[in-house]
Amino acid sequence: MKAVIKTGGKQYCVEEGSIIYVEKLEGNEGDKVTFSEVLMLDKKVGTPTVKGASVEGVIVKHGKGAKIKIFKYKPNTTSTRKKQGHRQPYTKVEIKKIG
């Protein structure tokens, strides 16, 4: 069974047993998490969500993604060179049940 869920402003296509990386969620490792915003369940499309459908998962771990380098530059001036970095936090979730 496949489902499309919405979390963290993004949509994910999931199946039972699949592992997804989502925006950081509250909770500890081993906690259960329920996604109630199910946009599609198999071939049923909801408007905007499928009523009564939910996806359950377990938090596997929390972490940070790879570092992204940001470099801002404007020619002909030396004061506008700026180098930054960013590491996006994520949560690794294993999907257990779609219902």
N, CA, C and O atoms as a GROMACS GRO file, in nm:
protein
  396
    1MET      N    1   0.084  -0.117   0.000
    1MET     CA    2   0.000   0.000   0.000
    1MET      C    3   0.089   0.124   0.000
    1MET      O    4   0.185   0.132   0.076
    2LYS      N    5   0.057   0.219  -0.085
    2LYS     CA    6   0.134   0.342  -0.094
    2LYS      C    7   0.049   0.459  -0.046
    2LYS      O    8  -0.074   0.455  -0.052
    3ALA      N    9   0.118   0.562   0.002
    3ALA     CA   10   0.050   0.683   0.047
    3ALA      C   11   0.140   0.802   0.021
    3ALA      O   12   0.263   0.790   0.015
    4VAL      N   13   0.078   0.918   0.006
    4VAL     CA   14   0.151   1.043  -0.005
    4VAL      C   15   0.116   1.125   0.118
    4VAL      O   16  -0.001   1.156   0.142
    5ILE      N   17   0.218   1.161   0.197
    5ILE     CA   18   0.196   1.238   0.319
    5ILE      C   19   0.260   1.375   0.306
    5ILE      O   20   0.349   1.396   0.224
    6LYS      N   21   0.214   1.467   0.389
    6LYS     CA   22   0.269   1.602   0.390
    6LYS      C   23   0.320   1.631   0.530
    6LYS      O   24   0.246   1.619   0.627
    7THR      N   25   0.448   1.669   0.540
    7THR     CA   26   0.507   1.708   0.666
    7THR      C   27   0.623   1.803   0.639
    7THR      O   28   0.700   1.784   0.545
    8GLY      N   29   0.635   1.904   0.721
    8GLY     CA   30   0.744   2.000   0.707
    8GLY      C   31   0.739   2.080   0.579
    8GLY      O   32   0.842   2.126   0.531
    9GLY      N   33   0.619   2.097   0.521
    9GLY     CA   34   0.607   2.173   0.398
    9GLY      C   35   0.643   2.095   0.273
    9GLY      O   36   0.648   2.153   0.164
   10LYS      N   37   0.669   1.966   0.286
   10LYS     CA   38   0.706   1.883   0.172
   10LYS      C   39   0.614   1.761   0.165
   10LYS      O   40   0.548   1.727   0.263
   11GLN      N   41   0.610   1.697   0.051
   11GLN     CA   42   0.530   1.577   0.031
   11GLN      C   43   0.622   1.459   0.008
   11GLN      O   44   0.723   1.469  -0.062
   12TYR      N   45   0.585   1.345   0.067
   12TYR     CA   46   0.665   1.223   0.057
   12TYR      C   47   0.576   1.107   0.016
   12TYR      O   48   0.467   1.090   0.070
   13CYS      N   49   0.623   1.027  -0.079
   13CYS     CA   50   0.555   0.904  -0.119
   13CYS      C   51   0.615   0.791  -0.036
   13CYS      O   52   0.735   0.766  -0.043
   14VAL      N   53   0.532   0.722   0.044
   14VAL     CA   54   0.583   0.623   0.138
   14VAL      C   55   0.511   0.489   0.120
   14VAL      O   56   0.399   0.483   0.068
   15GLU      N   57   0.577   0.384   0.163
   15GLU     CA   58   0.522   0.249   0.172
   15GLU      C   59   0.556   0.196   0.311
   15GLU      O   60   0.638   0.254   0.381
   16GLU      N   61   0.493   0.086   0.350
   16GLU     CA   62   0.526   0.025   0.479
   16GLU      C   63   0.668  -0.028   0.472
   16GLU      O   64   0.706  -0.097   0.377
   17GLY      N   65   0.747   0.004   0.574
   17GLY     CA   66   0.886  -0.040   0.579
   17GLY      C   67   0.984   0.058   0.518
   17GLY      O   68   1.105   0.037   0.529
   18SER      N   69   0.937   0.162   0.453
   18SER     CA   70   1.030   0.258   0.392
   18SER      C   71   1.085   0.354   0.497
   18SER      O   72   1.024   0.377   0.602
   19ILE      N   73   1.202   0.409   0.468
   19ILE     CA   74   1.269   0.502   0.558
   19ILE      C   75   1.277   0.637   0.487
   19ILE      O   76   1.321   0.645   0.373
   20ILE      N   77   1.233   0.743   0.557
   20ILE     CA   78   1.234   0.876   0.499
   20ILE      C   79   1.308   0.973   0.591
   20ILE      O   80   1.316   0.952   0.712
   21TYR      N   81   1.362   1.077   0.533
   21TYR     CA   82   1.429   1.184   0.607
   21TYR      C   83   1.341   1.307   0.596
   21TYR      O   84   1.321   1.360   0.487
   22VAL      N   85   1.288   1.354   0.710
   22VAL     CA   86   1.196   1.468   0.711
   22VAL      C   87   1.257   1.581   0.793
   22VAL      O   88   1.360   1.563   0.859
   23GLU      N   89   1.193   1.698   0.788
   23GLU     CA   90   1.235   1.809   0.872
   23GLU      C   91   1.228   1.765   1.018
   23GLU      O   92   1.150   1.676   1.051
   24LYS      N   93   1.308   1.825   1.103
   24LYS     CA   94   1.320   1.780   1.242
   24LYS      C   95   1.185   1.778   1.313
   24LYS      O   96   1.110   1.876   1.309
   25LEU      N   97   1.155   1.667   1.378
   25LEU     CA   98   1.031   1.648   1.453
   25LEU      C   99   1.062   1.642   1.602
   25LEU      O  100   1.173   1.606   1.642
   26GLU      N  101   0.963   1.678   1.683
   26GLU     CA  102   0.977   1.666   1.828
   26GLU      C  103   0.966   1.520   1.867
   26GLU      O  104   0.888   1.445   1.808
   27GLY      N  105   1.042   1.478   1.967
   27GLY     CA  106   1.037   1.341   2.015
   27GLY      C  107   1.176   1.282   2.024
   27GLY      O  108   1.272   1.336   1.971
   28ASN      N  109   1.183   1.169   2.093
   28ASN     CA  110   1.310   1.098   2.111
   28ASN      C  111   1.315   0.978   2.019
   28ASN      O  112   1.215   0.940   1.958
   29GLU      N  113   1.434   0.918   2.009
   29GLU     CA  114   1.450   0.798   1.928
   29GLU      C  115   1.365   0.686   1.985
   29GLU      O  116   1.363   0.663   2.106
   30GLY      N  117   1.294   0.616   1.898
   30GLY     CA  118   1.206   0.507   1.941
   30GLY      C  119   1.062   0.551   1.964
   30GLY      O  120   0.975   0.466   1.981
   31ASP      N  121   1.035   0.681   1.965
   31ASP     CA  122   0.898   0.730   1.983
   31ASP      C  123   0.818   0.709   1.855
   31ASP      O  124   0.872   0.709   1.745
   32LYS      N  125   0.687   0.690   1.873
   32LYS     CA  126   0.598   0.677   1.759
   32LYS      C  127   0.553   0.815   1.714
   32LYS      O  128   0.533   0.905   1.795
   33VAL      N  129   0.537   0.829   1.584
   33VAL     CA  130   0.490   0.954   1.526
   33VAL      C  131   0.379   0.922   1.426
   33VAL      O  132   0.387   0.824   1.353
   34THR      N  133   0.275   1.005   1.425
   34THR     CA  134   0.161   0.983   1.337
   34THR      C  135   0.147   1.102   1.242
   34THR      O  136   0.146   1.217   1.285
   35PHE      N  137   0.137   1.072   1.115
   35PHE     CA  138   0.115   1.173   1.012
   35PHE      C  139  -0.032   1.167   0.973
   35PHE      O  140  -0.078   1.068   0.914
   36SER      N  141  -0.106   1.272   1.005
   36SER     CA  142  -0.249   1.271   0.976
   36SER      C  143  -0.284   1.338   0.843
   36SER      O  144  -0.395   1.321   0.793
   37GLU      N  145  -0.191   1.414   0.787
   37GLU     CA  146  -0.216   1.478   0.658
   37GLU      C  147  -0.177   1.382   0.546
   37GLU      O  148  -0.065   1.385   0.495
   38VAL      N  149  -0.272   1.296   0.508
   38VAL     CA  150  -0.251   1.199   0.400
   38VAL      C  151  -0.321   1.254   0.276
   38VAL      O  152  -0.443   1.269   0.275
   39LEU      N  153  -0.244   1.284   0.172
   39LEU     CA  154  -0.299   1.344   0.052
   39LEU      C  155  -0.352   1.241  -0.046
   39LEU      O  156  -0.446   1.267  -0.121
   40MET      N  157  -0.290   1.121  -0.045
   40MET     CA  158  -0.334   1.016  -0.136
   40MET      C  159  -0.308   0.881  -0.072
   40MET      O  160  -0.203   0.859  -0.012
   41LEU      N  161  -0.404   0.791  -0.085
   41LEU     CA  162  -0.392   0.656  -0.031
   41LEU      C  163  -0.421   0.560  -0.145
   41LEU      O  164  -0.534   0.556  -0.194
   42ASP      N  165  -0.320   0.483  -0.187
   42ASP     CA  166  -0.326   0.403  -0.310
   42ASP      C  167  -0.369   0.492  -0.425
   42ASP      O  168  -0.289   0.575  -0.469
   43LYS      N  169  -0.489   0.480  -0.476
   43LYS     CA  170  -0.534   0.565  -0.588
   43LYS      C  171  -0.640   0.665  -0.544
   43LYS      O  172  -0.688   0.743  -0.626
   44LYS      N  173  -0.679   0.665  -0.414
   44LYS     CA  174  -0.778   0.760  -0.365
   44LYS      C  175  -0.712   0.895  -0.341
   44LYS      O  176  -0.617   0.906  -0.264
   45VAL      N  177  -0.762   0.996  -0.407
   45VAL     CA  178  -0.710   1.131  -0.391
   45VAL      C  179  -0.808   1.208  -0.304
   45VAL      O  180  -0.928   1.210  -0.332
   46GLY      N  181  -0.757   1.271  -0.200
   46GLY     CA  182  -0.842   1.348  -0.109
   46GLY      C  183  -0.846   1.494  -0.148
   46GLY      O  184  -0.758   1.543  -0.220
   47THR      N  185  -0.948   1.564  -0.100
   47THR     CA  186  -0.958   1.708  -0.126
   47THR      C  187  -0.973   1.780   0.006
   47THR      O  188  -1.087   1.784   0.053
   48PRO      N  189  -0.876   1.836   0.069
   48PRO     CA  190  -0.735   1.826   0.038
   48PRO      C  191  -0.669   1.701   0.097
   48PRO      O  192  -0.563   1.661   0.050
   49THR      N  193  -0.731   1.638   0.199
   49THR     CA  194  -0.672   1.518   0.257
   49THR      C  195  -0.774   1.404   0.255
   49THR      O  196  -0.894   1.428   0.241
   50VAL      N  197  -0.725   1.281   0.268
   50VAL     CA  198  -0.812   1.165   0.276
   50VAL      C  199  -0.864   1.156   0.418
   50VAL      O  200  -0.787   1.151   0.513
   51LYS      N  201  -0.995   1.154   0.433
   51LYS     CA  202  -1.055   1.153   0.567
   51LYS      C  203  -1.034   1.018   0.634
   51LYS      O  204  -1.054   0.914   0.572
   52GLY      N  205  -0.995   1.021   0.760
   52GLY     CA  206  -0.979   0.900   0.840
   52GLY      C  207  -0.851   0.823   0.814
   52GLY      O  208  -0.831   0.718   0.873
   53ALA      N  209  -0.765   0.872   0.727
   53ALA     CA  210  -0.640   0.802   0.696
   53ALA      C  211  -0.526   0.859   0.778
   53ALA      O  212  -0.521   0.979   0.806
   54SER      N  213  -0.434   0.772   0.818
   54SER     CA  214  -0.315   0.815   0.890
   54SER      C  215  -0.201   0.720   0.861
   54SER      O  216  -0.221   0.605   0.823
   55VAL      N  217  -0.080   0.771   0.880
   55VAL     CA  218   0.041   0.692   0.860
   55VAL      C  219   0.120   0.698   0.989
   55VAL      O  220   0.144   0.806   1.044
   56GLU      N  221   0.160   0.580   1.039
   56GLU     CA  222   0.234   0.572   1.164
   56GLU      C  223   0.378   0.530   1.135
   56GLU      O  224   0.406   0.450   1.047
   57GLY      N  225   0.468   0.588   1.213
   57GLY     CA  226   0.610   0.557   1.197
   57GLY      C  227   0.682   0.564   1.330
   57GLY      O  228   0.624   0.601   1.431
   58VAL      N  229   0.809   0.529   1.328
   58VAL     CA  230   0.895   0.531   1.446
   58VAL      C  231   1.017   0.616   1.415
   58VAL      O  232   1.077   0.602   1.309
   59ILE      N  233   1.054   0.704   1.508
   59ILE     CA  234   1.173   0.786   1.492
   59ILE      C  235   1.296   0.699   1.512
   59ILE      O  236   1.314   0.638   1.617
   60VAL      N  237   1.381   0.693   1.409
   60VAL     CA  238   1.501   0.612   1.416
   60VAL      C  239   1.616   0.693   1.475
   60VAL      O  240   1.686   0.647   1.566
   61LYS      N  241   1.636   0.817   1.424
   61LYS     CA  242   1.741   0.901   1.478
   61LYS      C  243   1.721   1.046   1.434
   61LYS      O  244   1.646   1.074   1.341
   62HIS      N  245   1.790   1.135   1.503
   62HIS     CA  246   1.797   1.276   1.467
   62HIS      C  247   1.939   1.304   1.419
   62HIS      O  248   2.033   1.238   1.462
   63GLY      N  249   1.954   1.402   1.333
   63GLY     CA  250   2.088   1.434   1.285
   63GLY      C  251   2.090   1.566   1.210
   63GLY      O  252   1.991   1.638   1.203
   64LYS      N  253   2.206   1.594   1.152
   64LYS     CA  254   2.223   1.712   1.070
   64LYS      C  255   2.273   1.670   0.934
   64LYS      O  256   2.352   1.576   0.923
   65GLY      N  257   2.227   1.739   0.831
   65GLY     CA  258   2.268   1.708   0.695
   65GLY      C  259   2.408   1.759   0.664
   65GLY      O  260   2.476   1.814   0.751
   66ALA      N  261   2.450   1.739   0.541
   66ALA     CA  262   2.581   1.785   0.498
   66ALA      C  263   2.584   1.937   0.496
   66ALA      O  264   2.482   2.002   0.477
   67LYS      N  265   2.702   1.991   0.514
   67LYS     CA  266   2.717   2.136   0.518
   67LYS      C  267   2.704   2.194   0.378
   67LYS      O  268   2.764   2.145   0.282
   68ILE      N  269   2.624   2.299   0.369
   68ILE     CA  270   2.605   2.371   0.244
   68ILE      C  271   2.681   2.502   0.254
   68ILE      O  272   2.664   2.577   0.350
   69LYS      N  273   2.765   2.530   0.156
   69LYS     CA  274   2.843   2.653   0.157
   69LYS      C  275   2.768   2.761   0.080
   69LYS      O  276   2.720   2.738  -0.031
   70ILE      N  277   2.760   2.878   0.141
   70ILE     CA  278   2.692   2.993   0.081
   70ILE      C  279   2.795   3.102   0.065
   70ILE      O  280   2.861   3.141   0.162
   71PHE      N  281   2.811   3.152  -0.055
   71PHE     CA  282   2.907   3.258  -0.081
   71PHE      C  283   2.837   3.370  -0.156
   71PHE      O  284   2.789   3.351  -0.267
   72LYS      N  285   2.830   3.488  -0.094
   72LYS     CA  286   2.769   3.604  -0.156
   72LYS      C  287   2.880   3.698  -0.202
   72LYS      O  288   2.976   3.724  -0.128
   73TYR      N  289   2.866   3.747  -0.322
   73TYR     CA  290   2.972   3.828  -0.381
   73TYR      C  291   2.913   3.932  -0.474
   73TYR      O  292   2.823   3.904  -0.553
   74LYS      N  293   2.966   4.054  -0.463
   74LYS     CA  294   2.932   4.160  -0.558
   74LYS      C  295   3.062   4.214  -0.614
   74LYS      O  296   3.154   4.247  -0.539
   75PRO      N  297   3.071   4.223  -0.745
   75PRO     CA  298   3.198   4.269  -0.804
   75PRO      C  299   3.226   4.416  -0.774
   75PRO      O  300   3.135   4.494  -0.743
   76ASN      N  301   3.352   4.451  -0.783
   76ASN     CA  302   3.402   4.588  -0.770
   76ASN      C  303   3.397   4.642  -0.627
   76ASN      O  304   3.429   4.759  -0.606
   77THR      N  305   3.358   4.562  -0.530
   77THR     CA  306   3.365   4.606  -0.391
   77THR      C  307   3.420   4.491  -0.308
   77THR      O  308   3.390   4.374  -0.333
   78THR      N  309   3.503   4.526  -0.210
   78THR     CA  310   3.562   4.420  -0.128
   78THR      C  311   3.483   4.395  -0.001
   78THR      O  312   3.503   4.292   0.064
   79SER      N  313   3.395   4.484   0.035
   79SER     CA  314   3.324   4.470   0.162
   79SER      C  315   3.202   4.381   0.152
   79SER      O  316   3.140   4.352   0.255
   80THR      N  317   3.164   4.337   0.032
   80THR     CA  318   3.041   4.259   0.019
   80THR      C  319   3.068   4.111  -0.007
   80THR      O  320   2.982   4.041  -0.060
   81ARG      N  321   3.186   4.063   0.029
   81ARG     CA  322   3.214   3.921   0.017
   81ARG      C  323   3.178   3.856   0.150
   81ARG      O  324   3.225   3.896   0.256
   82LYS      N  325   3.093   3.754   0.142
   82LYS     CA  326   3.045   3.692   0.265
   82LYS      C  327   3.037   3.541   0.244
   82LYS      O  328   2.976   3.495   0.148
   83LYS      N  329   3.098   3.466   0.333
   83LYS     CA  330   3.095   3.320   0.324
   83LYS      C  331   3.024   3.266   0.447
   83LYS      O  332   3.058   3.299   0.560
   84GLN      N  333   2.924   3.182   0.423
   84GLN     CA  334   2.846   3.122   0.531
   84GLN      C  335   2.835   2.973   0.507
   84GLN      O  336   2.869   2.922   0.400
   85GLY      N  337   2.786   2.904   0.608
   85GLY     CA  338   2.756   2.763   0.595
   85GLY      C  339   2.628   2.731   0.670
   85GLY      O  340   2.586   2.805   0.758
   86HIS      N  341   2.566   2.620   0.633
   86HIS     CA  342   2.440   2.581   0.698
   86HIS      C  343   2.429   2.430   0.699
   86HIS      O  344   2.461   2.364   0.600
   87ARG      N  345   2.383   2.375   0.810
   87ARG     CA  346   2.355   2.232   0.822
   87ARG      C  347   2.210   2.216   0.866
   87ARG      O  348   2.174   2.259   0.976
   88GLN      N  349   2.128   2.156   0.782
   88GLN     CA  350   1.986   2.142   0.809
   88GLN      C  351   1.961   2.021   0.901
   88GLN      O  352   2.005   1.911   0.868
   89PRO      N  353   1.892   2.040   1.014
   89PRO     CA  354   1.859   1.925   1.099
   89PRO      C  355   1.749   1.841   1.035
   89PRO      O  356   1.661   1.893   0.967
   90TYR      N  357   1.756   1.709   1.058
   90TYR     CA  358   1.657   1.618   1.002
   90TYR      C  359   1.621   1.511   1.104
   90TYR      O  360   1.688   1.495   1.206
   91THR      N  361   1.515   1.439   1.075
   91THR     CA  362   1.473   1.324   1.154
   91THR      C  363   1.454   1.207   1.058
   91THR      O  364   1.386   1.219   0.956
   92LYS      N  365   1.514   1.093   1.091
   92LYS     CA  366   1.501   0.972   1.012
   92LYS      C  367   1.384   0.892   1.068
   92LYS      O  368   1.385   0.856   1.186
   93VAL      N  369   1.283   0.863   0.984
   93VAL     CA  370   1.161   0.796   1.029
   93VAL      C  371   1.141   0.670   0.947
   93VAL      O  372   1.155   0.671   0.824
   94GLU      N  373   1.108   0.561   1.016
   94GLU     CA  374   1.072   0.436   0.948
   94GLU      C  375   0.922   0.419   0.954
   94GLU      O  376   0.862   0.425   1.061
   95ILE      N  377   0.859   0.399   0.838
   95ILE     CA  378   0.714   0.386   0.828
   95ILE      C  379   0.674   0.243   0.868
   95ILE      O  380   0.724   0.146   0.813
   96LYS      N  381   0.583   0.233   0.965
   96LYS     CA  382   0.540   0.103   1.016
   96LYS      C  383   0.402   0.063   0.964
   96LYS      O  384   0.382  -0.052   0.926
   97LYS      N  385   0.307   0.158   0.963
   97LYS     CA  386   0.169   0.120   0.931
   97LYS      C  387   0.101   0.230   0.852
   97LYS      O  388   0.114   0.348   0.885
   98ILE      N  389   0.029   0.190   0.749
   98ILE     CA  390  -0.053   0.284   0.672
   98ILE      C  391  -0.198   0.239   0.687
   98ILE      O  392  -0.232   0.125   0.658
   99GLY      N  393  -0.282   0.331   0.733
   99GLY     CA  394  -0.421   0.291   0.756
   99GLY      C  395  -0.518   0.403   0.735
   99GLY      O  396  -0.639   0.385   0.751
   0.00000   0.00000   0.00000
